[in-house]
């Protein structure tokens, strides 16, 4: 089973500003309108790439960017296609009632994870305003996907790009399943070091596994193997910034071509299966009650 662990919901004319869309799509060579993918087109692209399931993300940056992809929109898509999507809510800790909104999104809307965008909101992921949100997420046993690394959004604050900022959060919430989006690109070594220190920490490979040179990708995966954290890495695309078919093709090539691997050892079958879906499935299993 192939699971894309990082897929953005939303449609251009309904949910995004034209300025934000132009900034985000400029690096892809695609028009601003490509930021939004209609529901039927997304499903068609998943089918064409052999992607069975996707984590579908809401996106709340209303306070800074002036828009959001609502939790209700994601929940509705998940209800229409229960076998294809797992919905992740999004909240802004800088807005009153964020923790209560997360609880509502999980308990009433049926969403099963949280997506946060701290740098887009011009605040650190370790800002104490997030702690009520993290406490609810830990209590509910849901994973929290946190944007880490670079973004071309001009209003985003670069001070809050590095994944190292989540080190105190992982210490303060040892049972919270945090996921570092984009493997913290370009701070990928630091992201892997964090995973080695914190056993509940995960990372996704969205954008990184497709846009970075293949030798850079294999070096990171080989290092993750040496550190014993490869089983906590999740494949994802960051769709629509990366096409699913192309990304799946590249990952498959890493199972057969030894040339780009620094140790000459391609992905083993079990490692590939974990990256492409197994780790994502494990992430959604109920958390150990002792850590809630």
LUMROMI-693802 format. One record per residue (C-alpha): residue in one letter; x, y, z; residue number from 1. Coordinates in pm, 1 decimal. Layout:
N
+---+----------+----------+----------+-----+
! r !        x !        y !        z !   k !
+---+----------+----------+----------+-----+
! A !        X !        Y !        Z ! NUM !
...
+---+----------+----------+----------+-----+
//
This chain:
292
+---+----------+----------+----------+-----+
! r !        x !        y !        z !   k !
+---+----------+----------+----------+-----+
! X !      0.0 !      0.0 !      0.0 !   1 !
! X !    135.8 !    341.4 !    -99.3 !   2 !
! X !     47.8 !    638.6 !    121.7 !   3 !
! X !    129.4 !    996.8 !     29.5 !   4 !
! X !    180.0 !   1151.0 !    372.0 !   5 !
! X !    171.9 !   1516.2 !    262.2 !   6 !
! X !   -101.7 !   1633.8 !     24.7 !   7 !
! X !   -248.3 !   1983.6 !     33.4 !   8 !
! X !   -622.3 !   2023.2 !     -0.2 !   9 !
! X !   -781.4 !   2335.7 !   -139.2 !  10 !
! X !   -882.2 !   2493.1 !   -467.6 !  11 !
! X !   -724.3 !   2803.5 !   -613.3 !  12 !
! X !  -1036.7 !   3010.5 !   -667.1 !  13 !
! X !  -1189.9 !   2918.3 !   -331.2 !  14 !
! X !   -910.2 !   2902.1 !    -78.7 !  15 !
! X !   -586.9 !   3079.7 !   -173.7 !  16 !
! X !   -494.4 !   3438.2 !   -248.3 !  17 !
! X !   -342.5 !   3499.6 !   -589.9 !  18 !
! X !    -31.9 !   3654.2 !   -431.6 !  19 !
! X !     38.8 !   3354.2 !   -211.2 !  20 !
! X !    -27.2 !   3111.8 !   -495.7 !  21 !
! X !    214.3 !   3297.0 !   -725.8 !  22 !
! X !    486.8 !   3297.4 !   -459.3 !  23 !
! X !    447.9 !   2928.4 !   -385.2 !  24 !
! X !    428.6 !   2805.6 !   -746.2 !  25 !
! X !    709.2 !   3027.2 !   -881.4 !  26 !
! X !    977.2 !   2768.8 !   -802.6 !  27 !
! X !    787.1 !   2491.7 !   -982.3 !  28 !
! X !    747.9 !   2659.2 !  -1320.8 !  29 !
! X !    371.1 !   2612.3 !  -1292.5 !  30 !
! X !    107.7 !   2889.1 !  -1298.7 !  31 !
! X !    -38.3 !   3019.0 !   -973.1 !  32 !
! X !   -365.2 !   2841.1 !  -1050.3 !  33 !
! X !   -187.3 !   2506.4 !  -1018.5 !  34 !
! X !   -174.6 !   2548.5 !   -639.6 !  35 !
! X !   -529.1 !   2414.5 !   -615.6 !  36 !
! X !   -629.2 !   2070.5 !   -741.9 !  37 !
! X !   -999.3 !   1987.0 !   -786.1 !  38 !
! X !  -1107.8 !   1674.5 !   -602.4 !  39 !
! X !  -1160.9 !   1454.9 !   -908.2 !  40 !
! X !   -821.9 !   1554.1 !  -1052.7 !  41 !
! X !   -646.3 !   1467.7 !   -727.6 !  42 !
! X !   -805.0 !   1123.3 !   -724.2 !  43 !
! X !   -712.6 !   1071.6 !  -1090.1 !  44 !
! X !   -350.1 !   1160.1 !  -1016.3 !  45 !
! X !   -342.9 !    923.2 !   -719.5 !  46 !
! X !   -480.7 !    642.4 !   -934.1 !  47 !
! X !   -231.5 !    708.3 !  -1213.8 !  48 !
! X !     60.0 !    697.3 !   -969.0 !  49 !
! X !    -64.4 !    390.9 !   -781.7 !  50 !
! X !   -113.7 !    590.6 !   -460.4 !  51 !
! X !   -372.4 !    415.7 !   -245.8 !  52 !
! X !   -417.1 !    668.7 !     30.9 !  53 !
! X !   -317.7 !   1024.4 !    123.1 !  54 !
! X !   -292.6 !   1245.5 !    429.1 !  55 !
! X !   -504.1 !   1543.7 !    326.8 !  56 !
! X !   -407.9 !   1869.9 !    495.2 !  57 !
! X !   -607.5 !   2172.4 !    602.9 !  58 !
! X !   -405.0 !   2494.5 !    622.3 !  59 !
! X !   -483.6 !   2784.1 !    857.9 !  60 !
! X !   -274.1 !   3095.0 !    788.1 !  61 !
! X !   -566.6 !   3336.5 !    797.3 !  62 !
! X !   -407.3 !   3571.5 !   1052.2 !  63 !
! X !    -99.0 !   3642.9 !    838.3 !  64 !
! X !   -182.0 !   3546.0 !    479.6 !  65 !
! X !   -552.9 !   3619.4 !    482.3 !  66 !
! X !   -684.3 !   3273.7 !    389.5 !  67 !
! X !   -723.5 !   2920.1 !    509.8 !  68 !
! X !   -820.8 !   2579.0 !    379.1 !  69 !
! X !  -1090.3 !   2500.5 !    636.6 !  70 !
! X !  -1106.4 !   2190.8 !    850.2 !  71 !
! X !  -1464.2 !   2139.0 !    731.0 !  72 !
! X !  -1352.1 !   2129.3 !    366.5 !  73 !
! X !  -1100.5 !   1853.7 !    440.6 !  74 !
! X !  -1348.7 !   1661.3 !    656.3 !  75 !
! X !  -1607.3 !   1669.1 !    376.5 !  76 !
! X !  -1358.5 !   1524.7 !    126.9 !  77 !
! X !  -1264.0 !   1250.8 !    370.5 !  78 !
! X !  -1629.1 !   1158.6 !    423.3 !  79 !
! X !  -1684.1 !   1133.6 !     48.7 !  80 !
! X !  -1377.2 !    910.7 !      4.3 !  81 !
! X !  -1315.5 !    732.7 !    337.0 !  82 !
! X !  -1080.5 !    476.8 !    189.3 !  83 !
! X !   -860.8 !    730.0 !     13.4 !  84 !
! X !   -797.0 !   1013.5 !    258.7 !  85 !
! X !   -704.5 !   1070.9 !    621.1 !  86 !
! X !   -773.1 !   1431.1 !    715.6 !  87 !
! X !   -541.8 !   1655.9 !    914.7 !  88 !
! X !   -685.7 !   1965.5 !   1080.6 !  89 !
! X !   -500.9 !   2296.3 !   1096.1 !  90 !
! X !   -513.9 !   2561.6 !   1367.3 !  91 !
! X !   -326.3 !   2882.0 !   1450.7 !  92 !
! X !   -203.1 !   2904.1 !   1809.1 !  93 !
! X !   -186.6 !   3281.3 !   1769.3 !  94 !
! X !   -567.5 !   3287.7 !   1742.4 !  95 !
! X !   -777.7 !   3240.7 !   2058.9 !  96 !
! X !   -949.7 !   2905.4 !   2085.9 !  97 !
! X !   -700.1 !   2706.3 !   1877.0 !  98 !
! X !   -687.8 !   2410.4 !   2115.9 !  99 !
! X !  -1067.4 !   2394.6 !   2134.7 ! 100 !
! X !  -1088.8 !   2406.0 !   1755.8 ! 101 !
! X !   -847.9 !   2113.4 !   1730.6 ! 102 !
! X !  -1060.5 !   1912.1 !   1972.4 ! 103 !
! X !  -1374.6 !   1993.3 !   1770.4 ! 104 !
! X !  -1204.2 !   1899.5 !   1444.2 ! 105 !
! X !  -1108.4 !   1558.3 !   1581.3 ! 106 !
! X !  -1411.2 !   1473.4 !   1792.6 ! 107 !
! X !  -1685.5 !   1624.4 !   1574.3 ! 108 !
! X !  -1539.6 !   1639.1 !   1222.6 ! 109 !
! X !  -1348.2 !   1310.6 !   1241.3 ! 110 !
! X !  -1005.8 !   1444.3 !   1144.1 ! 111 !
! X !   -714.9 !   1231.4 !   1262.3 ! 112 !
! X !   -411.4 !   1456.0 !   1270.5 ! 113 !
! X !   -293.9 !   1816.5 !   1293.9 ! 114 !
! X !    -97.6 !   2023.2 !   1041.4 ! 115 !
! X !     74.8 !   2336.7 !   1172.0 ! 116 !
! X !    255.7 !   2612.0 !    983.0 ! 117 !
! X !    449.9 !   2807.9 !   1248.6 ! 118 !
! X !    688.2 !   2999.2 !   1022.8 ! 119 !
! X !    398.5 !   3106.6 !    797.3 ! 120 !
! X !    233.7 !   3244.4 !   1112.0 ! 121 !
! X !    555.9 !   3422.4 !   1211.3 ! 122 !
! X !    596.7 !   3230.5 !   1535.0 ! 123 !
! X !    819.4 !   2952.9 !   1663.5 ! 124 !
! X !    682.6 !   2597.6 !   1690.2 ! 125 !
! X !    819.1 !   2611.2 !   2045.8 ! 126 !
! X !    623.2 !   2926.6 !   2132.2 ! 127 !
! X !    429.5 !   2858.1 !   2451.8 ! 128 !
! X !    109.8 !   2957.1 !   2272.4 ! 129 !
! X !    129.2 !   2619.6 !   2097.2 ! 130 !
! X !    146.0 !   2420.0 !   2419.3 ! 131 !
! X !   -231.1 !   2403.5 !   2478.5 ! 132 !
! X !   -263.8 !   2270.1 !   2122.7 ! 133 !
! X !      9.4 !   2011.8 !   2178.0 ! 134 !
! X !   -152.5 !   1902.0 !   2503.3 ! 135 !
! X !   -482.4 !   1835.3 !   2325.3 ! 136 !
! X !   -305.9 !   1651.2 !   2042.3 ! 137 !
! X !   -116.2 !   1434.0 !   2289.8 ! 138 !
! X !   -434.4 !   1362.8 !   2487.1 ! 139 !
! X !   -622.2 !   1264.2 !   2169.1 ! 140 !
! X !   -329.7 !   1053.0 !   2047.3 ! 141 !
! X !   -306.8 !   1221.8 !   1706.4 ! 142 !
! X !     11.6 !   1299.1 !   1508.7 ! 143 !
! X !    119.6 !   1660.7 !   1454.6 ! 144 !
! X !    279.1 !   1744.9 !   1119.6 ! 145 !
! X !    486.5 !   2062.3 !   1155.9 ! 146 !
! X !    622.8 !   2260.5 !    863.4 ! 147 !
! X !   1000.6 !   2273.1 !    898.2 ! 148 !
! X !   1256.0 !   2401.6 !    650.9 ! 149 !
! X !   1245.9 !   2656.7 !    371.7 ! 150 !
! X !    935.9 !   2799.7 !    207.6 ! 151 !
! X !    917.8 !   3059.9 !    -72.4 ! 152 !
! X !    624.8 !   3238.4 !     97.2 ! 153 !
! X !    748.2 !   3595.9 !    141.9 ! 154 !
! X !    560.7 !   3664.9 !    466.1 ! 155 !
! X !    703.1 !   3355.5 !    634.5 ! 156 !
! X !    966.6 !   3425.9 !    900.8 ! 157 !
! X !   1301.2 !   3251.7 !    825.7 ! 158 !
! X !   1391.2 !   3252.7 !   1194.9 ! 159 !
! X !   1139.3 !   2972.7 !   1236.7 ! 160 !
! X !   1247.9 !   2749.3 !    947.7 ! 161 !
! X !   1500.9 !   2522.9 !   1130.1 ! 162 !
! X !   1373.6 !   2188.9 !   1266.4 ! 163 !
! X !   1597.0 !   2223.2 !   1572.9 ! 164 !
! X !   1331.6 !   2454.1 !   1719.3 ! 165 !
! X !   1120.9 !   2145.2 !   1793.2 ! 166 !
! X !   1377.8 !   1991.7 !   2026.2 ! 167 !
! X !   1222.1 !   2142.4 !   2343.5 ! 168 !
! X !    872.7 !   2047.6 !   2223.5 ! 169 !
! X !    980.1 !   1684.9 !   2184.3 ! 170 !
! X !   1128.2 !   1695.9 !   2535.4 ! 171 !
! X !    821.3 !   1857.4 !   2691.5 ! 172 !
! X !    575.2 !   1625.3 !   2511.9 ! 173 !
! X !    755.4 !   1289.7 !   2502.0 ! 174 !
! X !    442.8 !   1099.8 !   2391.9 ! 175 !
! X !    345.8 !   1340.2 !   2113.7 ! 176 !
! X !    406.1 !   1202.3 !   1765.1 ! 177 !
! X !    561.8 !   1500.9 !   1590.6 ! 178 !
! X !    637.8 !   1481.7 !   1218.4 ! 179 !
! X !    900.5 !   1715.6 !   1071.4 ! 180 !
! X !    775.2 !   1809.4 !    726.6 ! 181 !
! X !   1021.8 !   1812.6 !    435.4 ! 182 !
! X !   1289.8 !   1649.2 !    655.4 ! 183 !
! X !   1367.4 !   2005.2 !    762.7 ! 184 !
! X !   1529.2 !   2087.2 !    425.9 ! 185 !
! X !   1802.4 !   2214.1 !    410.1 ! 186 !
! X !   1872.2 !   2115.1 !    773.0 ! 187 !
! X !   1829.6 !   1744.8 !    700.9 ! 188 !
! X !   2119.9 !   1624.7 !    916.0 ! 189 !
! X !   1982.3 !   1818.7 !   1211.2 ! 190 !
! X !   1637.4 !   1669.2 !   1151.7 ! 191 !
! X !   1777.0 !   1315.4 !   1153.0 ! 192 !
! X !   1972.5 !   1389.9 !   1470.7 ! 193 !
! X !   1646.8 !   1497.6 !   1635.0 ! 194 !
! X !   1482.9 !   1169.0 !   1534.3 ! 195 !
! X !   1774.9 !    980.2 !   1686.9 ! 196 !
! X !   1726.1 !   1165.2 !   2017.2 ! 197 !
! X !   1346.2 !   1144.5 !   2038.2 ! 198 !
! X !   1180.9 !    805.7 !   1971.8 ! 199 !
! X !    834.3 !    952.7 !   1898.8 ! 200 !
! X !    966.2 !   1194.9 !   1638.5 ! 201 !
! X !    909.0 !   1129.2 !   1265.6 ! 202 !
! X !    979.1 !   1314.2 !    942.5 ! 203 !
! X !    830.7 !   1317.2 !    595.8 ! 204 !
! X !   1028.2 !   1335.5 !    271.9 ! 205 !
! X !    789.7 !   1567.6 !     88.9 ! 206 !
! X !    962.6 !   1799.5 !   -159.5 ! 207 !
! X !   1304.0 !   1677.5 !    -40.2 ! 208 !
! X !   1289.4 !   1334.5 !   -202.6 ! 209 !
! X !   1195.0 !   1477.9 !   -542.2 ! 210 !
! X !   1358.3 !   1819.5 !   -574.0 ! 211 !
! X !   1697.7 !   1748.0 !   -420.6 ! 212 !
! X !   1969.4 !   1571.0 !   -626.1 ! 213 !
! X !   1939.9 !   1196.0 !   -602.6 ! 214 !
! X !   2279.2 !   1170.7 !   -430.3 ! 215 !
! X !   2160.0 !   1408.9 !   -159.3 ! 216 !
! X !   1849.0 !   1198.6 !   -105.7 ! 217 !
! X !   2036.4 !    868.8 !    -83.2 ! 218 !
! X !   2295.8 !   1021.0 !    152.0 ! 219 !
! X !   2016.6 !   1124.2 !    389.4 ! 220 !
! X !   1844.8 !    785.2 !    368.4 ! 221 !
! X !   2174.8 !    603.3 !    426.2 ! 222 !
! X !   2240.1 !    822.2 !    729.4 ! 223 !
! X !   1889.9 !    751.7 !    859.7 ! 224 !
! X !   1963.2 !    379.9 !    820.1 ! 225 !
! X !   2287.1 !    414.6 !   1020.8 ! 226 !
! X !   2108.2 !    611.0 !   1293.6 ! 227 !
! X !   1830.1 !    352.2 !   1315.3 ! 228 !
! X !   1552.6 !    598.6 !   1227.7 ! 229 !
! X !   1469.5 !    496.4 !    870.9 ! 230 !
! X !   1149.5 !    332.1 !    993.9 ! 231 !
! X !   1023.9 !    675.0 !   1107.4 ! 232 !
! X !   1055.9 !    842.5 !    767.5 ! 233 !
! X !    741.6 !    879.8 !    555.7 ! 234 !
! X !    728.5 !    933.4 !    181.0 ! 235 !
! X !    518.0 !   1227.1 !     66.3 ! 236 !
! X !    500.8 !   1467.6 !   -224.6 ! 237 !
! X !    373.8 !   1804.4 !    -95.2 ! 238 !
! X !    130.0 !   1780.9 !   -384.7 ! 239 !
! X !     64.1 !   1993.4 !   -591.8 ! 240 !
! X !    426.7 !   2110.8 !   -573.6 ! 241 !
! X !    545.8 !   1767.7 !   -680.7 ! 242 !
! X !    373.7 !   1515.1 !   -904.8 ! 243 !
! X !    294.3 !   1180.1 !   -748.2 ! 244 !
! X !    388.1 !    964.7 !  -1048.8 ! 245 !
! X !    733.0 !   1121.0 !  -1084.2 ! 246 !
! X !    807.6 !   1094.6 !   -713.4 ! 247 !
! X !    695.2 !    730.8 !   -691.6 ! 248 !
! X !    913.8 !    651.9 !   -991.4 ! 249 !
! X !   1219.6 !    804.3 !   -831.8 ! 250 !
! X !   1163.3 !    616.8 !   -506.5 ! 251 !
! X !   1128.8 !    288.7 !   -693.1 ! 252 !
! X !   1459.4 !    353.6 !   -867.9 ! 253 !
! X !   1629.1 !    377.1 !   -528.9 ! 254 !
! X !   1553.1 !      7.3 !   -472.7 ! 255 !
! X !   1753.9 !   -112.1 !   -773.1 ! 256 !
! X !   2026.5 !    140.8 !   -856.4 ! 257 !
! X !   2322.4 !    115.9 !   -620.1 ! 258 !
! X !   2526.1 !    386.6 !   -792.7 ! 259 !
! X !   2393.9 !    693.2 !   -605.5 ! 260 !
! X !   2413.0 !    527.3 !   -263.8 ! 261 !
! X !   2720.8 !    620.3 !    -57.8 ! 262 !
! X !   2736.0 !    270.2 !     88.8 ! 263 !
! X !   2634.9 !     96.2 !   -234.1 ! 264 !
! X !   2322.9 !    -48.5 !    -69.2 ! 265 !
! X !   1988.3 !     43.4 !   -230.8 ! 266 !
! X !   1665.8 !     42.9 !    -36.6 ! 267 !
! X !   1571.8 !   -305.6 !     78.0 ! 268 !
! X !   1219.9 !   -429.4 !     16.3 ! 269 !
! X !   1116.2 !   -384.5 !    379.3 ! 270 !
! X !   1266.3 !    -35.0 !    390.6 ! 271 !
! X !   1084.1 !     65.8 !     72.4 ! 272 !
! X !    755.7 !    -72.2 !    204.1 ! 273 !
! X !    797.6 !    123.4 !    527.6 ! 274 !
! X !    885.4 !    449.3 !    354.3 ! 275 !
! X !    605.1 !    425.9 !    101.7 ! 276 !
! X !    323.3 !    343.6 !    340.1 ! 277 !
! X !    412.7 !    130.9 !    640.1 ! 278 !
! X !    544.0 !    416.7 !    853.2 ! 279 !
! X !    239.8 !    629.0 !    769.4 ! 280 !
! X !      6.2 !    346.7 !    872.4 ! 281 !
! X !    193.2 !    298.3 !   1199.9 ! 282 !
! X !    173.9 !    671.0 !   1270.5 ! 283 !
! X !   -205.4 !    651.0 !   1277.0 ! 284 !
! X !   -221.8 !    360.4 !   1522.5 ! 285 !
! X !   -354.9 !    450.2 !   1868.5 ! 286 !
! X !    -85.5 !    597.1 !   2089.6 ! 287 !
! X !     30.6 !    417.8 !   2403.2 ! 288 !
! X !   -203.4 !    546.8 !   2678.5 ! 289 !
! X !     93.6 !    568.2 !   2914.2 ! 290 !
! X !    232.5 !    853.2 !   2704.7 ! 291 !
! X !    -87.1 !   1058.0 !   2680.3 ! 292 !
+---+----------+----------+----------+-----+
//
